[in-house]
Amino acid sequence: MSNRLKDCFAALEKNNKKALIPYVTAGDSNKSITVPLMHRMVEAGADVIELGIPFSDPMADGPTIQLACERALVHHTSVADVIEMVKAFRQSNTETPIVLMGYLNPVESFGYENFAKAAAEVGIDGLLTVDLPPEESEQMSQVLGKYDIDPIFLLSPTTTEERIKRIANAGSGYLYYVSLKGVTGSSILNVDEVSEKVTAIKSHTHLPVGVGFGIKDADSAAAISEVSDGVIVGSAIVKIIENNPDDTDTILDQIGALLKSMRTAMDA
């Protein structure tokens, strides 16, 4: 069975390109916009989509994504809804890898086995559980592995060499390097520091390393793409939804334009 994430990164590497990985909270600002937005992001040059599972206590996220979760939960967006959204997206796009990102509680409530089975059936490729350390992930990773879903883990500026090894061994698909200390939506990106850390991570693994936090525009996307395998952009996208909650066309156009400018700058 082919693995969409592996194939995607291999194809990018072959063409000397880097992955553009946008994040959006499923159901923000309402359930009907998510699938059209996913398609628009792919049209604008996205290679992988990270789809957030809304959660009532997103403690690793800053105010922008916390508010996105609140807006999605007003419409009672559930794990089952998120799975349905991917199913709808897959009716016309079977290529683009989809990674669900969120917290352990909603997945645990759904049941690991039920979740992995349902996720595999609709073509979900990976799961990033923000608050599940690799040391405690064995049970979930085994279930995900059974259904060919990649468990994806976070690394940060303070992750030690010892722990980098452990996380690299536990993860698959790609590793997500959080480039800043603090919550999502933080600013001030030091590209040299990111480069140094990504080099250290890559000395322990063959997995691609995507970098998120602090990437807001074409310039920061291009700079980070020079030193990593992928650029992950979340808060800058979610902010557009926050500013135009009831205007679907504006949301689609502005997010499309932002990603297109990033793609162009990364490929230049």
Buried (B, 14 or more C-beta within 10 A) or exposed (E): EEBBBBEBBEEBEEEEBBBBBBBBBBBBBBBEBBBBBBBBBBEBBBBBBBBBBBBEEBEBBBEBBBBBBBBBBEBEBBBEBBBBBBBBBBEEBEEBBBBBBBBBBBBEEBEBEBBBBBBBEBBBBBBBBBBBEBEEBEEBBEBBEEBBBBBBBBBBBEBEEEBBBBBBEBBBBBBBBBBBEBBBBBEEBEBEEBBEBBEEBBEBBEBBBBBBBBBBEBEBBBBBBEBBBBBBBBBBBBBBBBEBBEEBEEBBBBBBEBBBBBBBBBBE
